[in-house]
Amino acid sequence: MTSKPAGSRYLEDDSRAASLFNQAQTVLPGGNTRQSVWTSPRPTYAVSGQGYRVTDADGDSRIDFVNNYTSLIHGHANHRIAAAVQEQLSEGTAFGLPTPWEIELASLLAERVDSIEQVRFTNSGSEAVMMAVKVARAFTGRSRIAKFEGCYHGAYDAVEVSQAPGPDQWGPVEEPNAVPFYPGHPGVSDVTVLQFNDIENSVRLIERDADTLAAVVIDPLPQRAGLMPAEPEFLQAMRDVTRKHGILLIFDEVMSFRLAKGGVQSLLGGDPDLTTIAKIIGGGFPVGAIGGRADVLDYFSPSRTGPKLPHAGTFNGNPVTMIAGLTAMQMMTDAEYERLSQLGDRVRNEGNAMFQRLGVDWQLTGLSNMFRLHPNTRQLRNYRDAWRDADETRRANAIYHELMARGVMLTPDGMGNISTAMDDAAVDELLSALESAVHAVD
Ligand SMILES: Cc1ncc(COP(=O)(O)O)c(C=O)c1O
């Protein structure tokens, strides 16, 4: 099939996407097996990707600023990663034994991130967060955790509390409600919910619950909460209060690890005890990792005497993921991080300047190589600020499809990120598509 540069054929009722979606609805609930790729009225279906472009089942090709939700830092079908994986495929894909490559990838992470002494691999970011919370409990002998309203940390009960509450559920800003994510959600009252970037209330609530808190979990650049960076003094306050009370500070850098060679903590500070990482370190394959203090991670050690936290996982550290991840990370040099960050700055600075020039109610937030589009111009510091009312939701949905029609793919909620396959031309195309899309929406 020849691919065309842009279009919206997936929205037409006689499209291949419509036919696939109809089929999908018979065997997948709602036609879906991954919430984040759902869009109304239907998604388009990917069939191939090369560099920074993805071609869909109707033959339309677009610039991919989604990069499988930030994990593809080298874009699609990178030839060096493909060659490394190909070689391993013919040598065996998984063994009931450790392999040398898990040591190499762990060493690379420990070298790059100041707060990481040792590493434990998992198969997803969700699992990494779950095991980080569990090891914090084992280490402290306490069971509660604290997390921030509206922040996403994957599919584990404890961190799903207040993941996406609506305004009628929020409660007072001084003490946000702990809101269940689904009917029957266990342990909701065992989670202290805090307001992002709010030092005074967060410190007060952490001190109130200090005796029972095992960990405070923070993503310093939380995408679902709006992609506004944590303020460095806020991270420092969280570091100080947790250290004072023997509570572990967990940074969830599953996404935000892609922002800098030493992770987002090297940009914003915070010195966490544990860091969860995933996405880019798998080189395009499923992965997760917990890095951090050796005395905490020692609870995973099979030879530890005394209390421990055994941790298995059929595909933990499998050689295909380890080799793909190692190849991908070795290609991420200081110069590449700098180049991606500059392209991200261009998107935010030139995009925001354009919105101002046009006098339209849009803005871009983010940091380094990640950005997010918001259908408003108010100051944003936390999830509540970024909450979209009905009209903003309508405009955000509309711009997603308008950008798709112009050959540019962001996530349905407006997030984008830069891959090493991209250059100034990709950013030029994004900015020009944005300019005409905002006219079409407003
Ligand atoms: C901050 C954060 N934590 C955890 C997760 C869960 O990771 P995974 O989808 O690999 O389970 C994600 C996924 O997007 C994430 O962004």
The ligand as a Tripos MOL2 file, in Angstrom:
@<TRIPOS>MOLECULE
LIG
   16    16     1     0     0
SMALL
NO_CHARGES

@<TRIPOS>ATOM
      1 C1          4.7090    7.9570   35.3510 C.3       1 LIG1
      2 C2          4.2840    6.5750   34.9500 C.ar      1 LIG1
      3 N1          4.3470    5.5870   35.8450 N.ar      1 LIG1
      4 C3          4.0100    4.3180   35.5310 C.ar      1 LIG1
      5 C4          3.5590    4.0020   34.2750 C.ar      1 LIG1
      6 C5          3.1850    2.5870   33.9300 C.3       1 LIG1
      7 O1          4.1200    2.0520   33.0480 O.3       1 LIG1
      8 P1          3.7320    0.8100   32.1090 P.3       1 LIG1
      9 O2          2.7300    1.3170   31.1130 O.co2     1 LIG1
     10 O3          5.0340    0.3840   31.5060 O.co2     1 LIG1
     11 O4          3.1570   -0.2200   33.0310 O.co2     1 LIG1
     12 C6          3.4790    5.0080   33.3010 C.ar      1 LIG1
     13 C7          2.9970    4.7090   31.9370 C.2       1 LIG1
     14 O5          2.7660    5.5610   31.1270 O.2       1 LIG1
     15 C8          3.8480    6.3360   33.6510 C.ar      1 LIG1
     16 O6          3.7750    7.3240   32.7660 O.3       1 LIG1
@<TRIPOS>BOND
     1     1     2 1
     2     2     3 ar
     3     2    15 ar
     4     3     4 ar
     5     4     5 ar
     6     5     6 1
     7     5    12 ar
     8     6     7 1
     9     7     8 1
    10     8     9 2
    11     8    10 1
    12     8    11 1
    13    12    13 1
    14    12    15 ar
    15    13    14 2
    16    15    16 1
@<TRIPOS>SUBSTRUCTURE
     1 LIG1         1 GROUP 0 **** ****
